[in-house]
Amino acid sequence: MKLPAIKGFDEEAFNKYLKNTGWLMLARVGSLVIKILVGFAITNYLGKTQNGILNYPTAFTTFFVAAAALGLDGFTTRELLRTPENRDRLLGTAFWLKLAGGICIIPLIYFAYILWNTHKPIETPLIYIVIVGLTGITQAFYITDSYFQSKVQAKYVMRVQVFGNIISALIKLVFILLKLNVEWFVFALLLDTIILAIGYVYFYSIKVGSIFKWVFDSALAKYLVKHSWPLALSAVLVSIYMKIDQLMVENYLGTGALGIYSTVVALSESWYFIPVAIVTSVFPAIMNAKRDNPERYMKRLQNMYDIMVWISLSVALFMTFASPIIYHIVYTPEFWDGAHVLTVHVWAGIFVFLGSASGQYLIAEGYTKLSMLRTGMGAIVNIVLNVLWIPKYGIMGAALATLIAYFTATFFILLIPKTRQQGIMMLKSLFLVTAFQKIFKR
């Protein structure tokens, strides 16, 4: 399709980024469909209590695994865009840092489990927690994804993710057919990350070169850690305010309630691949616009906020009306209580979409500490509200706490003078002001 000539518009670049976003979307949609279908089968097979035990290790270890990544993925992509000639040093240094982080979190996970278990006995065995904690090591190989994103070559990421999810799905279906116990499905969580790691390394090897050419640079390591630690802490805080509700549901209501609530979270968050795919793909375009044309930079940010609202609002409306039907069709009756909880939880997605978009602005401007601060506020709000509302309202209280916490984290930038403009831009998108402006200008 030939687009009309517009001053300052680069059609070739537009098509490149659009195609890259399309590959990412295809990968995520394919993965989503596979995961949801297999997830329904696993959930009904295990029942709510065993399903709670299966989901608990991921909720427990997510804080540690996020810390192990050291915030290096997004920052490495930025550095590869700035200095592509340093590819082997950047990737090698980031890889060894992430690998060291993954190893270091294992004893931390162990001691955290022991301490938590003395406070309140945990139904999930320690070995399950440790197995899932090992994903912090395998994720070190994901650094190759940063290279493909910097080159706007998402099709390779797509192939790995789709193929990996197909293999994972087949393995889990075999487990169900063989009537295996829950521990096999816990092992499968680790196996998923191993399959993806092998896939990423394979495509990097055939398209770029051997990972054995990577070089560790101690001076560069200090630079990366110095500049990425706010992103690392922010990732930990994100995992806290996105997963702490599941830990607290188990703590207050038991594993069975967690089994039900985890279905709510899975269906609600299954759409979160969309903002990730969009912002990952257009980040290079945003960085280029910031460098070359400030006006275009702001327009691209506003357009990104608009797209995020349109998509997330559509999803929230659809899921609100469809959730009772979905639960009654795909889940056994013991999970049906989750339907009305999903109608609340899914609206938090609007703030996740906007938060992902504004997060790219904070990275582009170098406001990594502000990103950490706003995430911290969201985490605090989520913890406090969960403590107050879960005992009183059950899993609905956890959903309400999540909704308010996500809103707080996203719009916290309104309180900071230098980022207030972005908050106002998001509000314009949220209340469809810019949408009506575009309609009436036609």
BELSUL-V715608 format. One record per helix or strand of 2 or more residues. SS is the DSSP state (H for helix, E for strand). FROM is the first residue (numbers start at 1). TO is the last residue. Records with the same first field share a line. If there is no record, write none. Layout:
SS=FROM-TO  FROM-TO
This chain:
H=11-68  72-82  84-119  126-133  135-150  154-177  182-207  211-213  218-253  255-292  294-330  333-335  338-345  348-365  368-393  395-415  417-430  433-441
